[in-house]
């Protein structure tokens, strides 16, 4: 994620900047007219179709100017053959399950969407027919997505830049205000927070492009960081630099002794769980990762971050000694923690998993997460390439081939879609995701630099 904008050809970044340049001088009342379809945006995501590399995507970008109500841009991205793709503005109708669009240019869509409640893995599925302009007959498609749209409010909080030593006061760089669309940012470094007048947020990639009060374009790539709370990679376009921010600058972390053998089962519930019943910013975070090496079974380990005030936190590893995960209940007697996980979609808060239990002296807590871990193999199906001749094939959850070199000694973090190779001293990092019309994408960082490979590089 940290190198997402270092490569200038990322479609999403360019698209968001185009929106900012076109509309940043618009009046607030003009932005209000760009009303989105909230029901359709709830199914936002990249739906992989049966043909390798093919996809149907619902892609929502939200524009904020000053204190205006948000404006929404909903695009439909389509590739039926995995080799070519096209973008269409959403102008159709959606009744909560059936998407229909019949455009004058010859595009015809009739797709039914369903939620995959109660099971880990894909969050939603689609099926139906798509006729692209110039086609004589419709193409019957089925697909699924692991994505779940996350609104700006989930990332509300104060983001600091840790300075190494915990006795140093960390600079406050970014503040996303709760229950509003206001974002404040210190672009000058130490000059204090100033409101960001214009920004665009993408619901699929958790990604901001912002036009600051000083006239700069900056990017915020959002995520979670276990005991570090919420995380942000802030890229400054003008200086081509980046900095890592998090809401808990100096968490306390225990060392891992021995991974619990049930770590893989707990890792399936990886996510940032908000605890609004305790305090603003309170959370419990589950972050699983696994180590895969040739000839051995994958070894999972899970880090658990806990904060009851959103200011300080403790990080624990899921240990073999005196910790259990049975019937979806995590028990940590030494920390007086008992949490039960229930996987079911809640349309009101758009969450995928809810939790109940107790943490310390806090009893009957409740929380939820909108995040969803994605297996490495989900990014497979089509070989990812670029114009330089680089090539990446995802063979399985434990093996990839990059430029002809088999990498089967890997660390993979499913909640962050990040891979490192080899396991002992990583020299290659891969950040997976999607890239607009180019489909599945990966940013590869190694000794040769940074390369972006995609399923449809010429799109």
DRENDO-1510 file (C-alpha; in Angstrom, 1 decimal, always signed):
<recs>
REC; n; res; u; v; w
REC; 1; UNK; +0.0; +0.0; +0.0 .
REC; 2; UNK; +2.8; +2.5; +0.8 .
REC; 3; UNK; +3.9; +2.6; -2.8 .
REC; 4; UNK; +0.4; +2.8; -4.3 .
REC; 5; UNK; +0.8; +6.3; -5.8 .
REC; 6; UNK; +4.6; +6.1; -6.4 .
REC; 7; UNK; +3.8; +4.7; -9.9 .
REC; 8; UNK; +2.1; +7.6; -11.8 .
REC; 9; UNK; -0.1; +5.4; -14.0 .
REC; 10; UNK; -2.5; +4.3; -11.3 .
REC; 11; UNK; -5.9; +4.9; -13.0 .
REC; 12; UNK; -7.8; +5.6; -9.7 .
REC; 13; UNK; -5.4; +8.4; -8.7 .
REC; 14; UNK; -5.6; +10.0; -12.2 .
REC; 15; UNK; -9.4; +9.8; -12.2 .
REC; 16; UNK; -9.8; +11.3; -8.8 .
REC; 17; UNK; -7.5; +14.2; -9.7 .
REC; 18; UNK; -9.6; +14.8; -12.8 .
REC; 19; UNK; -12.7; +15.0; -10.7 .
REC; 20; UNK; -11.0; +17.5; -8.4 .
REC; 21; UNK; -9.7; +19.7; -11.2 .
REC; 22; UNK; -13.1; +19.7; -12.9 .
REC; 23; UNK; -15.3; +20.5; -9.9 .
REC; 24; UNK; -13.2; +22.2; -7.2 .
REC; 25; UNK; -14.5; +25.6; -8.2 .
REC; 26; UNK; -18.1; +24.4; -8.3 .
REC; 27; UNK; -20.8; +25.8; -6.0 .
REC; 28; UNK; -22.0; +23.5; -3.2 .
REC; 29; UNK; -25.5; +23.5; -4.6 .
REC; 30; UNK; -24.2; +22.0; -7.8 .
REC; 31; UNK; -22.5; +19.2; -5.9 .
REC; 32; UNK; -25.7; +18.3; -4.1 .
REC; 33; UNK; -27.3; +17.5; -7.4 .
REC; 34; UNK; -24.9; +14.6; -7.9 .
REC; 35; UNK; -27.0; +12.2; -5.9 .
REC; 36; UNK; -25.7; +8.6; -5.7 .
REC; 37; UNK; -27.7; +5.4; -5.4 .
REC; 38; UNK; -27.0; +4.3; -1.8 .
REC; 39; UNK; -28.6; +0.9; -2.4 .
REC; 40; UNK; -26.3; +0.2; -5.4 .
REC; 41; UNK; -23.2; +1.6; -3.6 .
REC; 42; UNK; -23.8; -1.0; -0.9 .
REC; 43; UNK; -22.7; -3.6; -3.4 .
REC; 44; UNK; -19.6; -1.6; -4.4 .
REC; 45; UNK; -16.7; -3.8; -5.5 .
REC; 46; UNK; -14.9; -5.8; -8.1 .
REC; 47; UNK; -16.8; -8.9; -9.1 .
REC; 48; UNK; -14.5; -11.5; -10.6 .
REC; 49; UNK; -16.3; -13.3; -13.5 .
REC; 50; UNK; -15.7; -16.9; -14.7 .
REC; 51; UNK; -13.4; -15.9; -17.6 .
REC; 52; UNK; -9.8; -15.4; -16.3 .
REC; 53; UNK; -9.2; -11.6; -15.8 .
REC; 54; UNK; -12.8; -10.7; -16.6 .
REC; 55; UNK; -14.8; -8.5; -14.1 .
REC; 56; UNK; -17.8; -6.3; -13.4 .
REC; 57; UNK; -17.2; -3.5; -11.0 .
REC; 58; UNK; -19.3; -1.0; -9.3 .
REC; 59; UNK; -17.0; +1.9; -8.4 .
REC; 60; UNK; -18.2; +4.8; -6.3 .
REC; 61; UNK; -16.3; +8.0; -5.7 .
REC; 62; UNK; -17.6; +10.7; -3.3 .
REC; 63; UNK; -16.8; +14.4; -3.8 .
REC; 64; UNK; -16.7; +16.9; -0.9 .
REC; 65; UNK; -16.3; +20.6; -1.4 .
REC; 66; UNK; -16.1; +22.7; +1.7 .
REC; 67; UNK; -19.1; +21.9; +4.0 .
REC; 68; UNK; -21.4; +20.8; +1.2 .
REC; 69; UNK; -23.3; +17.7; +1.0 .
REC; 70; UNK; -21.5; +14.9; -0.9 .
REC; 71; UNK; -21.7; +14.4; -4.6 .
REC; 72; UNK; -21.4; +10.8; -5.9 .
REC; 73; UNK; -19.9; +9.4; -9.1 .
REC; 74; UNK; -20.9; +5.8; -9.8 .
REC; 75; UNK; -19.2; +4.1; -12.7 .
REC; 76; UNK; -19.6; +0.6; -14.0 .
REC; 77; UNK; -16.4; -1.0; -15.1 .
REC; 78; UNK; -16.7; -4.1; -17.4 .
REC; 79; UNK; -14.4; -6.7; -18.9 .
REC; 80; UNK; -16.1; -9.7; -20.4 .
REC; 81; UNK; -13.0; -11.3; -22.0 .
REC; 82; UNK; -10.3; -10.4; -19.5 .
REC; 83; UNK; -8.4; -8.6; -22.3 .
REC; 84; UNK; -10.4; -5.4; -23.0 .
REC; 85; UNK; -12.4; -3.2; -20.6 .
REC; 86; UNK; -14.7; -0.2; -20.7 .
REC; 87; UNK; -16.1; +2.3; -18.3 .
REC; 88; UNK; -19.8; +3.4; -18.3 .
REC; 89; UNK; -21.5; +6.0; -16.1 .
REC; 90; UNK; -24.3; +4.5; -14.1 .
REC; 91; UNK; -27.6; +5.8; -15.3 .
REC; 92; UNK; -29.9; +2.8; -14.7 .
REC; 93; UNK; -32.0; +1.6; -11.8 .
REC; 94; UNK; -31.5; -0.6; -8.8 .
REC; 95; UNK; -34.2; -1.9; -6.5 .
REC; 96; UNK; -32.0; -3.5; -3.8 .
REC; 97; UNK; -31.2; -6.6; -5.8 .
REC; 98; UNK; -31.7; -6.1; -9.6 .
REC; 99; UNK; -29.5; -3.7; -11.5 .
REC; 100; UNK; -30.9; -2.7; -14.9 .
REC; 101; UNK; -29.4; -0.2; -17.4 .
REC; 102; UNK; -30.3; +0.2; -21.1 .
REC; 103; UNK; -28.2; +3.0; -22.6 .
REC; 104; UNK; -28.5; +4.6; -26.0 .
REC; 105; UNK; -25.0; +3.5; -26.8 .
REC; 106; UNK; -26.1; -0.1; -26.8 .
REC; 107; UNK; -25.1; -1.1; -23.3 .
REC; 108; UNK; -27.7; -3.4; -21.7 .
REC; 109; UNK; -27.3; -4.8; -18.2 .
REC; 110; UNK; -29.6; -7.0; -16.1 .
REC; 111; UNK; -27.8; -8.3; -13.0 .
REC; 112; UNK; -29.1; -9.7; -9.8 .
REC; 113; UNK; -27.0; -9.2; -6.6 .
REC; 114; UNK; -27.2; -11.2; -3.4 .
REC; 115; UNK; -25.4; -11.1; -0.1 .
REC; 116; UNK; -23.3; -14.1; +1.0 .
REC; 117; UNK; -24.3; -13.9; +4.6 .
REC; 118; UNK; -23.1; -16.2; +7.3 .
REC; 119; UNK; -19.9; -17.5; +5.6 .
REC; 120; UNK; -16.4; -16.3; +5.3 .
REC; 121; UNK; -15.0; -15.4; +1.9 .
REC; 122; UNK; -17.0; -13.5; -0.8 .
REC; 123; UNK; -19.2; -10.8; +0.5 .
REC; 124; UNK; -21.6; -10.7; -2.4 .
REC; 125; UNK; -22.4; -12.4; -5.8 .
REC; 126; UNK; -24.0; -11.3; -9.1 .
REC; 127; UNK; -25.5; -13.1; -12.0 .
REC; 128; UNK; -27.4; -12.2; -15.1 .
REC; 129; UNK; -26.7; -10.8; -18.6 .
REC; 130; UNK; -24.5; -8.0; -20.1 .
REC; 131; UNK; -24.6; -6.8; -23.7 .
REC; 132; UNK; -21.8; -4.4; -24.6 .
REC; 133; UNK; -22.1; -1.8; -27.3 .
REC; 134; UNK; -21.6; -3.6; -30.7 .
REC; 135; UNK; -22.5; -7.0; -29.4 .
REC; 136; UNK; -25.3; -8.9; -31.1 .
REC; 137; UNK; -26.3; -11.0; -28.2 .
REC; 138; UNK; -25.9; -10.8; -24.4 .
REC; 139; UNK; -23.2; -12.5; -22.4 .
REC; 140; UNK; -24.4; -14.6; -19.4 .
REC; 141; UNK; -22.2; -13.9; -16.4 .
REC; 142; UNK; -21.8; -14.9; -12.8 .
REC; 143; UNK; -19.3; -13.4; -10.4 .
REC; 144; UNK; -18.4; -12.6; -6.8 .
REC; 145; UNK; -16.5; -10.1; -4.7 .
REC; 146; UNK; -14.6; -10.0; -1.5 .
REC; 147; UNK; -15.0; -6.2; -1.3 .
REC; 148; UNK; -17.1; -4.3; +1.1 .
REC; 149; UNK; -17.6; -0.5; +0.8 .
REC; 150; UNK; -16.3; +1.4; +3.8 .
REC; 151; UNK; -17.6; +5.0; +4.4 .
REC; 152; UNK; -15.4; +7.9; +5.5 .
REC; 153; UNK; -16.9; +7.8; +9.0 .
REC; 154; UNK; -15.1; +4.5; +9.8 .
REC; 155; UNK; -11.8; +6.2; +9.5 .
REC; 156; UNK; -12.7; +9.1; +11.8 .
REC; 157; UNK; -9.9; +9.9; +14.3 .
REC; 158; UNK; -6.6; +11.7; +14.9 .
REC; 159; UNK; -3.6; +10.4; +12.9 .
REC; 160; UNK; -0.1; +10.9; +14.2 .
REC; 161; UNK; +3.3; +10.3; +12.7 .
REC; 162; UNK; +5.3; +8.1; +15.2 .
REC; 163; UNK; +8.7; +9.5; +15.8 .
REC; 164; UNK; +10.5; +6.4; +17.1 .
REC; 165; UNK; +11.1; +7.2; +20.7 .
REC; 166; UNK; +7.9; +7.0; +22.8 .
REC; 167; UNK; +8.9; +10.1; +24.9 .
REC; 168; UNK; +8.7; +12.3; +21.8 .
REC; 169; UNK; +5.4; +14.1; +21.2 .
REC; 170; UNK; +4.3; +12.8; +17.8 .
REC; 171; UNK; +3.0; +15.4; +15.3 .
REC; 172; UNK; -0.7; +15.4; +14.6 .
REC; 173; UNK; -0.9; +15.3; +10.8 .
REC; 174; UNK; -4.5; +14.4; +9.9 .
REC; 175; UNK; -7.9; +14.5; +11.6 .
REC; 176; UNK; -11.0; +13.0; +10.1 .
REC; 177; UNK; -14.0; +14.3; +12.1 .
REC; 178; UNK; -16.7; +11.9; +13.3 .
REC; 179; UNK; -20.2; +12.2; +11.9 .
REC; 180; UNK; -19.1; +14.8; +9.4 .
REC; 181; UNK; -17.2; +15.0; +6.1 .
REC; 182; UNK; -14.6; +17.5; +7.4 .
REC; 183; UNK; -11.0; +16.6; +7.1 .
REC; 184; UNK; -8.2; +18.7; +8.6 .
REC; 185; UNK; -4.5; +18.3; +7.5 .
REC; 186; UNK; -1.1; +19.7; +8.4 .
REC; 187; UNK; +0.5; +20.0; +5.0 .
REC; 188; UNK; +3.3; +22.4; +6.0 .
REC; 189; UNK; +4.6; +20.2; +8.9 .
REC; 190; UNK; +4.2; +21.7; +12.3 .
REC; 191; UNK; +2.1; +24.6; +11.1 .
REC; 192; UNK; -1.1; +23.2; +12.5 .
REC; 193; UNK; -4.3; +21.6; +11.0 .
REC; 194; UNK; -6.2; +23.3; +8.3 .
REC; 195; UNK; -9.5; +22.2; +6.7 .
REC; 196; UNK; -9.1; +20.4; +3.3 .
REC; 197; UNK; -11.4; +22.3; +0.9 .
REC; 198; UNK; -11.8; +19.6; -1.7 .
REC; 199; UNK; -11.4; +15.9; -1.7 .
REC; 200; UNK; -12.5; +12.7; -3.4 .
REC; 201; UNK; -13.0; +9.4; -1.6 .
REC; 202; UNK; -13.2; +5.9; -3.2 .
REC; 203; UNK; -15.4; +3.4; -1.4 .
REC; 204; UNK; -13.7; +0.4; -2.9 .
REC; 205; UNK; -10.0; +1.2; -2.2 .
REC; 206; UNK; -10.4; +3.3; +1.0 .
REC; 207; UNK; -8.5; +6.0; -0.8 .
REC; 208; UNK; -8.6; +9.8; -0.7 .
REC; 209; UNK; -7.3; +12.3; -3.2 .
REC; 210; UNK; -7.3; +15.8; -1.6 .
REC; 211; UNK; -6.7; +19.3; -2.7 .
REC; 212; UNK; -5.2; +21.1; +0.3 .
REC; 213; UNK; -5.6; +24.7; +1.5 .
REC; 214; UNK; -2.1; +25.4; +0.2 .
REC; 215; UNK; -3.0; +24.2; -3.3 .
REC; 216; UNK; -1.2; +20.8; -3.2 .
REC; 217; UNK; -2.6; +17.4; -4.2 .
REC; 218; UNK; -2.0; +14.7; -1.5 .
REC; 219; UNK; -3.3; +11.2; -1.1 .
REC; 220; UNK; -4.4; +9.2; +1.9 .
REC; 221; UNK; -4.5; +5.4; +1.7 .
REC; 222; UNK; -6.4; +4.1; +4.6 .
REC; 223; UNK; -6.3; +0.8; +6.5 .
REC; 224; UNK; -5.7; -0.7; +9.9 .
REC; 225; UNK; -2.6; -1.5; +11.9 .
REC; 226; UNK; -3.5; -4.0; +14.7 .
REC; 227; UNK; -2.5; -2.3; +18.0 .
REC; 228; UNK; -1.7; +0.9; +16.0 .
REC; 229; UNK; -5.4; +1.4; +15.4 .
REC; 230; UNK; -6.4; +3.0; +12.1 .
REC; 231; UNK; -3.6; +3.6; +9.6 .
REC; 232; UNK; -2.9; +6.0; +6.8 .
REC; 233; UNK; -0.2; +6.3; +4.2 .
REC; 234; UNK; +0.0; +9.9; +3.3 .
REC; 235; UNK; +1.6; +10.6; -0.1 .
REC; 236; UNK; +2.7; +14.1; -1.0 .
REC; 237; UNK; +2.7; +14.4; -4.8 .
REC; 238; UNK; +4.8; +17.6; -5.0 .
REC; 239; UNK; +7.8; +16.1; -3.1 .
REC; 240; UNK; +7.2; +12.5; -4.1 .
REC; 241; UNK; +7.4; +11.5; -0.5 .
REC; 242; UNK; +5.2; +9.5; +1.9 .
REC; 243; UNK; +4.7; +9.1; +5.6 .
REC; 244; UNK; +3.0; +6.5; +7.7 .
REC; 245; UNK; +0.4; +7.7; +10.2 .
REC; 246; UNK; -1.7; +5.9; +12.8 .
REC; 247; UNK; -4.2; +6.8; +15.4 .
REC; 248; UNK; -2.2; +5.1; +18.2 .
REC; 249; UNK; +1.3; +6.4; +17.8 .
REC; 250; UNK; +3.0; +4.4; +20.6 .
REC; 251; UNK; +1.1; +1.2; +21.4 .
REC; 252; UNK; +2.4; -1.4; +23.9 .
REC; 253; UNK; +3.2; -4.8; +22.3 .
REC; 254; UNK; +4.0; -8.1; +23.9 .
REC; 255; UNK; +6.4; -10.5; +22.2 .
REC; 256; UNK; +5.2; -13.7; +20.5 .
REC; 257; UNK; +6.2; -16.9; +22.4 .
REC; 258; UNK; +4.4; -19.7; +20.4 .
REC; 259; UNK; +1.5; -19.3; +17.9 .
REC; 260; UNK; -1.8; -20.9; +18.9 .
REC; 261; UNK; -2.6; -23.9; +16.7 .
REC; 262; UNK; -6.1; -22.3; +16.1 .
REC; 263; UNK; -4.6; -19.1; +14.8 .
REC; 264; UNK; -5.8; -19.8; +11.2 .
REC; 265; UNK; -9.4; -20.0; +12.4 .
REC; 266; UNK; -9.1; -16.7; +14.3 .
REC; 267; UNK; -7.3; -15.1; +11.4 .
REC; 268; UNK; -10.4; -15.6; +9.3 .
REC; 269; UNK; -12.1; -12.9; +11.5 .
REC; 270; UNK; -9.3; -10.4; +10.8 .
REC; 271; UNK; -10.6; -6.8; +10.9 .
REC; 272; UNK; -10.8; -3.5; +12.8 .
REC; 273; UNK; -13.8; -3.8; +15.2 .
REC; 274; UNK; -15.2; -0.5; +16.4 .
REC; 275; UNK; -16.5; -0.4; +20.0 .
REC; 276; UNK; -18.9; +2.5; +20.0 .
REC; 277; UNK; -20.6; +1.3; +23.2 .
REC; 278; UNK; -17.3; +1.9; +25.1 .
REC; 279; UNK; -15.8; +5.2; +23.7 .
REC; 280; UNK; -15.2; +7.1; +20.5 .
REC; 281; UNK; -12.1; +5.5; +18.9 .
REC; 282; UNK; -12.2; +2.3; +21.1 .
REC; 283; UNK; -11.5; -0.9; +19.2 .
REC; 284; UNK; -10.3; -4.4; +19.2 .
REC; 285; UNK; -8.3; -5.3; +16.1 .
REC; 286; UNK; -7.5; -8.8; +14.7 .
REC; 287; UNK; -4.7; -9.1; +12.3 .
REC; 288; UNK; -3.7; -12.5; +11.0 .
REC; 289; UNK; -0.8; -13.4; +8.8 .
REC; 290; UNK; +0.7; -16.7; +7.6 .
REC; 291; UNK; +4.2; -18.0; +6.8 .
REC; 292; UNK; +4.4; -20.5; +3.9 .
REC; 293; UNK; +7.5; -22.4; +3.1 .
REC; 294; UNK; +8.1; -25.3; +0.7 .
REC; 295; UNK; +7.2; -28.8; +2.1 .
REC; 296; UNK; +5.6; -27.5; +5.3 .
REC; 297; UNK; +2.1; -26.4; +6.2 .
REC; 298; UNK; +1.4; -22.7; +6.5 .
REC; 299; UNK; +1.9; -21.3; +10.0 .
REC; 300; UNK; -0.5; -18.6; +11.1 .
REC; 301; UNK; +0.0; -16.0; +13.8 .
REC; 302; UNK; -2.5; -13.4; +14.9 .
REC; 303; UNK; -1.9; -10.1; +16.6 .
REC; 304; UNK; -4.7; -8.6; +18.7 .
REC; 305; UNK; -4.8; -4.9; +19.4 .
REC; 306; UNK; -7.1; -3.5; +22.2 .
REC; 307; UNK; -7.9; +0.1; +23.1 .
REC; 308; UNK; -10.7; +1.2; +25.4 .
REC; 309; UNK; -10.2; +4.9; +24.9 .
REC; 310; UNK; -8.8; +5.3; +21.3 .
REC; 311; UNK; -5.7; +7.0; +22.8 .
REC; 312; UNK; -3.6; +4.1; +24.1 .
REC; 313; UNK; -3.6; +0.4; +23.2 .
REC; 314; UNK; -2.0; -2.9; +24.0 .
REC; 315; UNK; -1.0; -5.5; +21.4 .
REC; 316; UNK; -1.0; -9.3; +22.2 .
REC; 317; UNK; -0.2; -12.3; +20.1 .
REC; 318; UNK; -2.6; -15.2; +20.1 .
REC; 319; UNK; -0.5; -17.6; +22.1 .
REC; 320; UNK; -0.6; -21.4; +22.4 .
REC; 321; UNK; -0.5; -21.1; +26.2 .
REC; 322; UNK; -3.6; -20.0; +28.1 .
REC; 323; UNK; -5.5; -18.7; +25.1 .
REC; 324; UNK; -8.3; -20.4; +23.1 .
REC; 325; UNK; -10.5; -20.0; +20.1 .
REC; 326; UNK; -13.4; -22.4; +20.2 .
REC; 327; UNK; -16.9; -22.1; +18.6 .
REC; 328; UNK; -15.9; -18.6; +17.3 .
REC; 329; UNK; -15.1; -17.4; +20.9 .
REC; 330; UNK; -11.7; -15.9; +21.7 .
REC; 331; UNK; -10.7; -16.4; +25.3 .
REC; 332; UNK; -7.7; -14.7; +26.9 .
REC; 333; UNK; -7.9; -15.3; +30.7 .
REC; 334; UNK; -4.8; -13.4; +31.7 .
REC; 335; UNK; -6.2; -10.3; +30.0 .
REC; 336; UNK; -9.8; -11.0; +31.1 .
REC; 337; UNK; -11.0; -11.0; +27.5 .
REC; 338; UNK; -13.7; -13.1; +26.1 .
REC; 339; UNK; -15.1; -12.2; +22.6 .
REC; 340; UNK; -17.6; -14.1; +20.4 .
REC; 341; UNK; -17.6; -13.4; +16.7 .
REC; 342; UNK; -20.7; -13.7; +14.5 .
REC; 343; UNK; -20.4; -13.4; +10.8 .
REC; 344; UNK; -23.6; -11.9; +9.3 .
REC; 345; UNK; -24.1; -8.8; +7.1 .
REC; 346; UNK; -25.9; -5.9; +8.9 .
REC; 347; UNK; -27.4; -3.6; +6.2 .
REC; 348; UNK; -27.8; -0.7; +8.7 .
REC; 349; UNK; -24.1; -0.3; +9.4 .
REC; 350; UNK; -22.8; -2.4; +6.4 .
REC; 351; UNK; -20.8; -4.5; +8.8 .
REC; 352; UNK; -19.7; -8.1; +8.0 .
REC; 353; UNK; -19.0; -9.4; +11.5 .
REC; 354; UNK; -20.3; -8.4; +14.9 .
REC; 355; UNK; -18.8; -9.2; +18.3 .
REC; 356; UNK; -20.0; -9.5; +21.8 .
REC; 357; UNK; -18.4; -10.3; +25.2 .
REC; 358; UNK; -16.2; -8.6; +27.7 .
REC; 359; UNK; -12.8; -6.9; +27.8 .
REC; 360; UNK; -11.3; -6.3; +31.3 .
REC; 361; UNK; -14.0; -4.7; +33.5 .
REC; 362; UNK; -16.1; -3.8; +30.4 .
REC; 363; UNK; -18.9; -6.3; +30.2 .
REC; 364; UNK; -21.6; -6.8; +27.5 .
REC; 365; UNK; -19.6; -5.0; +24.9 .
REC; 366; UNK; -20.7; -5.0; +21.3 .
REC; 367; UNK; -18.8; -4.0; +18.2 .
REC; 368; UNK; -18.5; -4.7; +14.4 .
REC; 369; UNK; -16.2; -4.5; +11.4 .
REC; 370; UNK; -16.6; -3.6; +7.8 .
REC; 371; UNK; -13.3; -5.1; +6.7 .
REC; 372; UNK; -12.9; -8.4; +5.0 .
REC; 373; UNK; -9.7; -10.5; +4.6 .
REC; 374; UNK; -8.9; -11.6; +1.0 .
REC; 375; UNK; -7.0; -14.9; +0.2 .
REC; 376; UNK; -4.0; -14.5; -2.0 .
REC; 377; UNK; -5.4; -16.9; -4.6 .
REC; 378; UNK; -8.4; -14.5; -5.2 .
REC; 379; UNK; -6.0; -12.2; -7.1 .
REC; 380; UNK; -5.1; -15.0; -9.5 .
REC; 381; UNK; -6.9; -16.3; -12.6 .
REC; 382; UNK; -5.0; -14.1; -15.1 .
REC; 383; UNK; -1.3; -13.4; -15.3 .
REC; 384; UNK; -0.5; -9.7; -14.4 .
REC; 385; UNK; +1.9; -7.9; -16.7 .
REC; 386; UNK; +3.2; -4.4; -17.6 .
REC; 387; UNK; +4.7; -2.7; -20.6 .
REC; 388; UNK; +8.2; -3.4; -19.3 .
REC; 389; UNK; +7.7; -7.2; -19.6 .
REC; 390; UNK; +7.3; -7.9; -15.9 .
REC; 391; UNK; +5.0; -10.8; -15.2 .
REC; 392; UNK; +3.3; -12.1; -12.1 .
REC; 393; UNK; +1.3; -15.3; -11.7 .
REC; 394; UNK; -0.5; -16.2; -8.5 .
REC; 395; UNK; -0.3; -20.0; -8.4 .
REC; 396; UNK; -2.0; -20.6; -5.0 .
REC; 397; UNK; -2.4; -19.1; -1.5 .
REC; 398; UNK; +1.3; -20.1; -0.8 .
REC; 399; UNK; +3.1; -19.5; -4.2 .
REC; 400; UNK; +3.6; -16.9; -6.8 .
REC; 401; UNK; +5.9; -16.7; -9.8 .
REC; 402; UNK; +7.4; -13.3; -10.6 .
REC; 403; UNK; +9.5; -12.8; -13.7 .
REC; 404; UNK; +10.0; -16.6; -13.9 .
REC; 405; UNK; +11.2; -16.9; -10.3 .
REC; 406; UNK; +9.0; -19.1; -8.1 .
REC; 407; UNK; +8.4; -17.5; -4.7 .
REC; 408; UNK; +7.1; -20.2; -2.3 .
REC; 409; UNK; +8.7; -18.8; +0.9 .
REC; 410; UNK; +6.2; -16.0; +1.7 .
REC; 411; UNK; +4.5; -14.0; +4.4 .
REC; 412; UNK; +0.9; -12.9; +3.5 .
REC; 413; UNK; -1.4; -10.6; +5.4 .
REC; 414; UNK; -5.0; -11.2; +4.2 .
REC; 415; UNK; -6.5; -8.1; +5.7 .
REC; 416; UNK; -4.0; -5.8; +4.0 .
REC; 417; UNK; -3.4; -7.8; +0.8 .
REC; 418; UNK; +0.4; -7.6; +1.3 .
REC; 419; UNK; +2.9; -10.3; +0.5 .
REC; 420; UNK; +6.6; -10.4; +1.4 .
REC; 421; UNK; +9.3; -12.8; +0.1 .
REC; 422; UNK; +11.3; -14.7; +1.4 .
REC; 423; UNK; +10.1; -15.3; +5.0 .
REC; 424; UNK; +13.4; -14.9; +6.8 .
REC; 425; UNK; +14.7; -11.6; +5.3 .
REC; 426; UNK; +12.1; -10.2; +2.8 .
REC; 427; UNK; +13.6; -8.5; -0.3 .
REC; 428; UNK; +10.3; -8.3; -2.3 .
REC; 429; UNK; +7.0; -6.8; -1.3 .
REC; 430; UNK; +3.8; -7.1; -3.2 .
REC; 431; UNK; +0.6; -5.0; -2.6 .
REC; 432; UNK; -2.5; -6.4; -4.3 .
REC; 433; UNK; -5.7; -4.7; -5.2 .
REC; 434; UNK; -7.6; -3.4; -8.3 .
REC; 435; UNK; -6.8; -0.6; -10.7 .
REC; 436; UNK; -9.8; +0.7; -12.5 .
REC; 437; UNK; -10.1; -0.6; -16.1 .
REC; 438; UNK; -6.9; -2.5; -15.7 .
REC; 439; UNK; -8.6; -5.0; -13.3 .
REC; 440; UNK; -6.6; -6.9; -10.7 .
REC; 441; UNK; -3.3; -5.2; -9.9 .
REC; 442; UNK; -0.1; -5.6; -7.9 .
REC; 443; UNK; +2.6; -3.1; -7.0 .
REC; 444; UNK; +5.9; -5.0; -6.7 .
REC; 445; UNK; +8.8; -3.4; -4.8 .
REC; 446; UNK; +12.2; -5.0; -5.0 .
REC; 447; UNK; +15.8; -4.1; -5.5 .
REC; 448; UNK; +15.1; -3.0; -9.1 .
REC; 449; UNK; +12.5; -0.4; -8.0 .
REC; 450; UNK; +8.7; -0.3; -8.2 .
REC; 451; UNK; +6.6; -1.9; -10.9 .
REC; 452; UNK; +2.9; -2.1; -11.4 .
REC; 453; UNK; +1.5; -5.2; -13.1 .
REC; 454; UNK; -2.2; -5.6; -14.0 .
REC; 455; UNK; -4.5; -8.1; -15.6 .
REC; 456; UNK; -5.3; -5.7; -18.5 .
REC; 457; UNK; -2.2; -3.5; -18.8 .
REC; 458; UNK; -3.2; -1.8; -22.1 .
REC; 459; UNK; -6.6; -0.6; -20.9 .
</recs>
